[in-house]
C-alpha cells in the first residue's frame, strides 16, 4: 500500500523553474515568492533556480525574452514576479 501512495505523491509534484539574471532588479522578488510558496507546500514542489547568464541554452529553449520568468512543468506561466496568490493558483492548476 505504501508504494501506491508514494506514486500518488510523486505525481503531484510540480516542477517550478525560476529564470533570473544577476542584473535584474525584479528577480529577487520572483525568487522570494517561489520560496514562500515552497514553504507553504512542502514536498509538492521541485524548485530549480536558473541564472540565464550561466544557462543560456535553457532560456533559449523556453524562448525567454525577459526575466524573471517562472515555468511550471516545462511551460512558462509568468514573466515578471507574480503575486503569491497567482502562483499558488497556477500550481494548483498543474496538479
N, C-alpha and C positions, 0 to 999 in steps of 0.2 A: 504493500500500500504506500509506503514511503516513496518508493520510486515514482509512482504516478504523480504524487503531489509535487515532487521535485521538478518533473517535466512541466507541470502546470505553471509553477512559479517561474521557471526558465522562459516559458513562452510569454510571460507578462513583462519581461524586462524590455525596457525601451532604451535604444541606443541614442544618446544625446551627444552631438558633436558641436563644439563651440569654436568657431573660427575667429581668431583675433590677430592683431598686429601690434607690435610694441609702440608704434606712434599713434595708435587710435585712442582718442580721448573717451570714447563710449564703450570700449571693450571691457574695461573693469566692471562696469555696471552689468553687462550681459553675463559675465562670469559670476558675479555676486548673485544674480537672480537664479542662475543654474545651481549654484552652491546651496542657496536657501531651499530650493525645491528638492534637491537631493537629500537634504537633512530631513525634510518632511515625508519623504517617500523612500525610506531605507530599503535597500535590496531590490528596488524596482527600476533603477536607472543604471545604465552603463555610460559614464561620462568620459568623454575624451576632449581635451582642450588642444586645439591645433593652432600653432603660430604659422600664419601663411608665409612668413618670411623664411621659415625653416622647411615647410612642407608645401611648396608652391604647386606641386603636382595635384595634391588633394583639392586645393582651391580651384584649380583649372578644371579638374574632373567634375566638380559641382557647378562650374560656370559662375563662380562668385565674382562680382564686380565691386563689392563693398563689404566692409566688416564693421561691427561684429555681425556674424551670421550664425544661426543655430539650425542644425539639421536634426530631424527626428527620424530614426530608422532609415537613414540614407536619403531623405528628402528635405531640402531647405524649406523651413517653415517660417523663419523670421530673418529679416535683415534689419539690423538695429536691435537695441536692447528691449525685449518685451517686458510688459508688466508681469509680475509674478502670477497673477490670476490667469493671464493669457497663456503663459507657458504651462501652467497646471492643466488648463482646459485642453490644450493641444496634446499633452502627454496622455491624458485620459482617453482622448480620441484614438490614440495609437495603440492602446492596449487591446 
